[in-house]
Structures are given as structure tokens and as C-alpha cells.
Amino acid sequence: VNIGTLTSTLPVIPYQKLTDLHYLSKGGFGTVFKAQHSDWRTSVAIKCLKIDSPVGERERNSLLKEAEVLHKARFNYIIQIYGVCNEPEFFCIVTEYMCNGSLDRLLHEKDSYPHLHWPLRLRILYQIALGVNFLHKMTPPLLHHDLKTQNILLDGEFHVKIADFGLSKWRQLSISKGSGSKPTEIGGTIIYMPPEEYHPNRIRKTDVKYDMYSYAIIMWEVLSRQIPFEDTINPMQIMFCVINGTRPDTGAGSLPDDTPSRETLVRLMTCGWAGEPNDRPTLLQCLMELEPMLRRYDDIDFLEAVFEIKKSKRRSV
Ligand SMILES: CNC(=O)c1cc(Oc2ccc(NC(=O)Nc3ccc(SCC(=O)O)c(F)c3)c(F)c2)ccn1
């Protein structure tokens, strides 16, 4: 990646403008901090190469590639990049800070969030689909291939932005290049991984269909607030079951009968997680089916759902 072309359109942020660093998380070989930008007077997130390890050329290039990808993929439902900090002893990309954290926490920290009203859950599913569909409609299509609730971030009003904490080489759909799969992070979860990915053969033609499988699993997780395959602890067991057609339970025990548009949502999930990639719908087809569901609600419905969360969050602090 030519840093010159990248920084000709992306701000270069001097390191001394980044203050009050707080550690957030550690990725493959990247570390994420919250920081304040002293001129812009806002919180930012910075993803740096391990500040202890010498910044290797390969790692630096990988982060540059990520900046380029994020810069090209600017969209309302993809995490926004503000710039890069490119100094000899410090190298990081600077993005917006998503103050309400990951969807994973919103779904499963039920003490903090006892009520998650349907309008907000549907808006979250719709906005994830908008983000992933945008990636798939780029030329060439940009594949996420690590969609999971930990990579879905929420801003102050609980709007969704797609993120990718993992730091590994970027993949794009290119017919020429044999598309080897992105190695799953060590200890990464496989519950969002489609069965054809368990033993990736060199030339896989249906790459965009990978994200659709992950999206279907996320749909189930949002609507049920349960962990997919929770009772099977051993990843090998999950892979075995999934290859044999086991999927999350779509009965009333997991998806309540009062789930709005239950039949349509269950059909989208079951088609989305089909074992045969070509049987899965596209994200665009999902959007077409979700749009009439969202139109049933108005802003007050969404505001009430967000208000409910903020009230209970205040109580639980
Ligand atoms: C409580 N709040 C927080 O903790 C917090 C942390 C945070 O840290 C980061 C998280 C992720 C990234 N980076 C990233 O998302 N990159 C990326 C790259 C490619 C694609 S799309 C194609 C593909 O996936 O390959 C994509 F969608 C995303 C980052 F730079 C910082 C940001 C905001 N808030």
C-alpha cells in the first residue's frame, strides 16, 4: 500500500494529539485503545500494532491495508475511519468511538439490559444487513468473513456499525486469486462459520454466501438473546452437528410466539443458514423482506426502546 496515496485523502493525525489513552482490547497482533483527540474534542478509538513488539513491515502493511479498506468502504453502517497516525515509533488507525460497545454485550448482559424491545431488535438486524450488503455491492465485492456479535458495534443512540477487530490479511472476492479463507483467530468462535468453511478448498466461488450464514446465526441470536449452540461446549462437537444439519432451535422456546413477523424471520434464518451456499438468500433479498417490517414502526417506537435501555442502564450502574 502506498502511504502517500492513502494519506492524500485521509488525515494524518500527530501522535501528540491523542491523549488519555485507555486500554480496550487486544486482537491478533493489534491493540485497541480509547483516546481523546485534543483538537477535535472527541473520543476516538485507535487500533495500534503491538506497541511492545517492533513494528514489522508485514504488520504495518496489514494495518495500512485496513485503513485503505475502511476508507474505501465509507458508509453509514460501517465503522468510520478518521485518519492514521504514522510515526516511526507509533503506528495506528484512528476511528470513531462507539460508546455503547458490542451487540454481544447488549444481547447477553441481561442484568444491564433487561428489556430489548422488538422495534430496536429489528432495526439492529436491518442495519447490520445494510452494512454487509453495502460491502457485498462494492466492486469488487468486499467480504467480511468474520461477522459475529462482537464485531457489531453500537453508537450513542444504539445505531449499528459493522467493525472487524480481528487483524489478519484482507480478503476481497477476486476470481483469479484462489481465495484461501482468513484464518480464524486463535480461540475465535466457529459458531458463525458456515460448514463449507470447515475445510476450505482452494477455489471457493460462493464467497458472499459465507457472510449470509453468519448473518442468519446473528438473526437468531438477536431474536432469542441466547448463545447459539450454547449447550455444546466443544467446537469439534459443534462442527460435527452443523455438518449433519443441526442448527439453532427455531421453536417457541427460543423464538417467542409474539416475535413480530415470526414466520418471515424464521424463513430468512433457515434459508440463510442452509448447508448448500447457493440455497442462501443474498443480503439484498433480506433487506427487501425486512423493509416492510421496519415501516410498521415510527421514530417514537425506536426512541422508546432506546429510552428503556438507557433508564435500566442508569439503574444498574
Ligand atoms: C466501547 N467501544 C469500543 O470498544 C470501540 C472499539 C473500536 O476499536 C476498533 C474496532 C475495529 C477497528 N477496525 C475495523 O473495524 N476494521 C474493519 C476493516 C474492514 C472492514 S470490512 C471488510 C473486512 O472485514 O475485511 C470492517 F468492517 C472493519 C478499529 F480500527 C478499531 C472502535 C469503536 N469502539
The ligand as an SDF file (V2000), in Angstrom:
LIG
                    3D

 34 36  0  0  0  0  0  0  0  0999 V2000
  -16.6860    0.6810   23.5090 C   0  0  0  0  0  0  0  0  0  0  0  0
  -16.2130    0.9520   22.1510 N   0  0  0  0  0  0  0  0  0  0  0  0
  -15.1520    0.2990   21.6730 C   0  0  0  0  0  0  0  0  0  0  0  0
  -14.5540   -0.5300   22.3430 O   0  0  0  0  0  0  0  0  0  0  0  0
  -14.6950    0.5960   20.2900 C   0  0  0  0  0  0  0  0  0  0  0  0
  -13.5620   -0.0280   19.7930 C   0  0  0  0  0  0  0  0  0  0  0  0
  -13.1480    0.2390   18.4980 C   0  0  0  0  0  0  0  0  0  0  0  0
  -11.9800   -0.3710   18.0750 O   0  0  0  0  0  0  0  0  0  0  0  0
  -11.8350   -0.7270   16.7500 C   0  0  0  0  0  0  0  0  0  0  0  0
  -12.5500   -1.7650   16.2390 C   0  0  0  0  0  0  0  0  0  0  0  0
  -12.3750   -2.1560   14.9000 C   0  0  0  0  0  0  0  0  0  0  0  0
  -11.4610   -1.4700   14.1030 C   0  0  0  0  0  0  0  0  0  0  0  0
  -11.2160   -1.8150   12.7750 N   0  0  0  0  0  0  0  0  0  0  0  0
  -12.2010   -2.2360   11.9050 C   0  0  0  0  0  0  0  0  0  0  0  0
  -13.3390   -2.3430   12.2650 O   0  0  0  0  0  0  0  0  0  0  0  0
  -11.7490   -2.5180   10.6470 N   0  0  0  0  0  0  0  0  0  0  0  0
  -12.5190   -3.0050    9.5970 C   0  0  0  0  0  0  0  0  0  0  0  0
  -11.8510   -3.4460    8.4610 C   0  0  0  0  0  0  0  0  0  0  0  0
  -12.5770   -3.9600    7.3830 C   0  0  0  0  0  0  0  0  0  0  0  0
  -13.9450   -3.9990    7.4230 C   0  0  0  0  0  0  0  0  0  0  0  0
  -14.9380   -4.6070    6.1070 S   0  0  0  0  0  0  0  0  0  0  0  0
  -14.0570   -5.8690    5.3010 C   0  0  0  0  0  0  0  0  0  0  0  0
  -13.4410   -6.8750    6.2270 C   0  0  0  0  0  0  0  0  0  0  0  0
  -13.9840   -7.1120    7.3380 O   0  0  0  0  0  0  0  0  0  0  0  0
  -12.3890   -7.4350    5.8560 O   0  0  0  0  0  0  0  0  0  0  0  0
  -14.6020   -3.5470    8.5410 C   0  0  0  0  0  0  0  0  0  0  0  0
  -15.9380   -3.5840    8.5710 F   0  0  0  0  0  0  0  0  0  0  0  0
  -13.9110   -3.0380    9.6340 C   0  0  0  0  0  0  0  0  0  0  0  0
  -10.7670   -0.4160   14.6470 C   0  0  0  0  0  0  0  0  0  0  0  0
   -9.8930    0.2270   13.8540 F   0  0  0  0  0  0  0  0  0  0  0  0
  -10.9430   -0.0230   15.9640 C   0  0  0  0  0  0  0  0  0  0  0  0
  -13.8690    1.1210   17.6950 C   0  0  0  0  0  0  0  0  0  0  0  0
  -15.0140    1.7190   18.2700 C   0  0  0  0  0  0  0  0  0  0  0  0
  -15.4160    1.4780   19.5450 N   0  0  0  0  0  0  0  0  0  0  0  0
  1  2  1  0
  2  3  1  0
  3  4  2  0
  3  5  1  0
  5  6  1  0
  5 34  2  0
  6  7  2  0
  7  8  1  0
  7 32  1  0
  8  9  1  0
  9 10  1  0
  9 31  2  0
 10 11  2  0
 11 12  1  0
 12 13  1  0
 12 29  2  0
 13 14  1  0
 14 15  2  0
 14 16  1  0
 16 17  1  0
 17 18  1  0
 17 28  2  0
 18 19  2  0
 19 20  1  0
 20 21  1  0
 20 26  2  0
 21 22  1  0
 22 23  1  0
 23 24  2  0
 23 25  1  0
 26 27  1  0
 26 28  1  0
 29 30  1  0
 29 31  1  0
 32 33  2  0
 33 34  1  0
M  END
$$$$
